[in-house]
């Protein structure tokens, strides 16, 4: 089967709004996007620190930070630079949504199971550690039957993925919407890797404050970049397969929901290796990403660089 892609048949590029495919990276637009995306998020991260950390009311600023890339995209459009296709108005194919919804909890759950099997972290099926922590805070915890506990966990992960998509949209319209498309003249694989690298670096001030890897600002930042590289490839693949950025937003939401749920059953005794996103837990995601790099879908990426005339981004 031929892997050639023809824009009208396989990858519509915006109809009359698409002016040309000139293969140029919008350098000034990228500067605006990155400046706003990083400034908004890093300012929010700083205010979280000043307001008492993640346990204080400033934790709500995480949502502001997640919408930094969306504001960066709007700023780039308002500035008047050439805009690539964002994939916001297209729903795309249905099956990438299923992959985005179920793939992240399966990958992260498999990674946490691997870490427990290797002795990196304990497996706590009765949630005894969680119950103990709640009792120390003066809260009560009623242990449900094991079957009900499993069902509640599955439902919370799947519903949590949908709810987290609302927040993840703020990032994905920037990362897999604008940035991936703007970098696509480099080629699909390079654009996905570079987008993932930038996405990982964007998290560094948050990691330095103890998010995901408490007490490990340097190694934690490196592991966060590795995590973002792997999931940057997976989410970019979803975006290209679906001809839409919405599966990437759903996949991002599913990653956040699954990672939050893991720590109840897999206490994060060694966050550099174990739950929620330690090195061993990342192994299935890394293997998945490496396998996806072999896909022919990356040849579609340069079509995202269509330059629409001055209309709101599509």
Rosetta blueprint (number, residue, H / E / L):
1 X L
2 X L
3 X L
4 X L
5 X L
6 X L
7 X H
8 X H
9 X H
10 X H
11 X L
12 X L
13 X L
14 X L
15 X H
16 X H
17 X H
18 X E
19 X L
20 X L
21 X L
22 X L
23 X L
24 X L
25 X L
26 X L
27 X H
28 X H
29 X H
30 X H
31 X H
32 X H
33 X H
34 X H
35 X H
36 X H
37 X H
38 X H
39 X H
40 X H
41 X H
42 X H
43 X H
44 X H
45 X H
46 X H
47 X H
48 X H
49 X H
50 X H
51 X L
52 X L
53 X L
54 X L
55 X L
56 X L
57 X H
58 X H
59 X H
60 X H
61 X H
62 X H
63 X H
64 X H
65 X H
66 X H
67 X L
68 X H
69 X H
70 X H
71 X H
72 X H
73 X H
74 X H
75 X H
76 X H
77 X H
78 X H
79 X H
80 X L
81 X L
82 X L
83 X L
84 X L
85 X L
86 X L
87 X L
88 X L
89 X L
90 X L
91 X L
92 X L
93 X L
94 X L
95 X H
96 X H
97 X H
98 X H
99 X H
100 X H
101 X H
102 X H
103 X H
104 X H
105 X H
106 X H
107 X H
108 X H
109 X H
110 X H
111 X H
112 X H
113 X H
114 X H
115 X H
116 X H
117 X H
118 X L
119 X L
120 X L
121 X L
122 X L
123 X L
124 X L
125 X L
126 X L
127 X L
128 X H
129 X H
130 X H
131 X H
132 X H
133 X H
134 X H
135 X H
136 X H
137 X L
138 X L
139 X L
140 X L
141 X L
142 X L
143 X L
144 X L
145 X L
146 X H
147 X H
148 X H
149 X H
150 X H
151 X H
152 X H
153 X H
154 X H
155 X H
156 X H
157 X H
158 X H
159 X H
160 X H
161 X H
162 X H
163 X H
164 X H
165 X H
166 X H
167 X H
168 X H
169 X H
170 X H
171 X H
172 X H
173 X H
174 X H
175 X H
176 X H
177 X H
178 X H
179 X H
180 X H
181 X H
182 X H
183 X H
184 X H
185 X H
186 X H
187 X L
188 X H
189 X H
190 X H
191 X H
192 X H
193 X H
194 X H
195 X H
196 X H
197 X H
198 X H
199 X H
200 X H
201 X H
202 X H
203 X L
204 X H
205 X H
206 X H
207 X H
208 X H
209 X L
210 X L
211 X L
212 X L
213 X L
214 X L
215 X L
216 X L
217 X H
218 X H
219 X H
220 X H
221 X H
222 X H
223 X H
224 X H
225 X H
226 X H
227 X H
228 X H
229 X H
230 X H
231 X H
232 X H
233 X H
234 X H
235 X H
236 X H
237 X H
238 X H
239 X H
240 X H
241 X H
242 X H
243 X L
244 X L
245 X L
246 X H
247 X H
248 X H
249 X H
250 X H
251 X H
252 X H
253 X H
254 X H
255 X H
256 X H
257 X H
258 X H
259 X H
260 X H
261 X H
262 X H
263 X H
264 X H
265 X H
266 X L
267 X L
268 X L
269 X L
270 X L
271 X L
272 X L
273 X L
274 X L
275 X L
276 X L
277 X L
278 X L
279 X H
280 X H
281 X H
282 X H
283 X H
284 X H
285 X H
286 X H
287 X H
288 X H
289 X H
290 X H
291 X H
292 X H
293 X L
294 X L
295 X L
296 X H
297 X H
298 X H
299 X H
300 X H
301 X H
302 X H
303 X H
304 X H
305 X H
306 X L
307 X L
308 X E
309 X L
310 X L
311 X L
312 X L
313 X L
314 X L
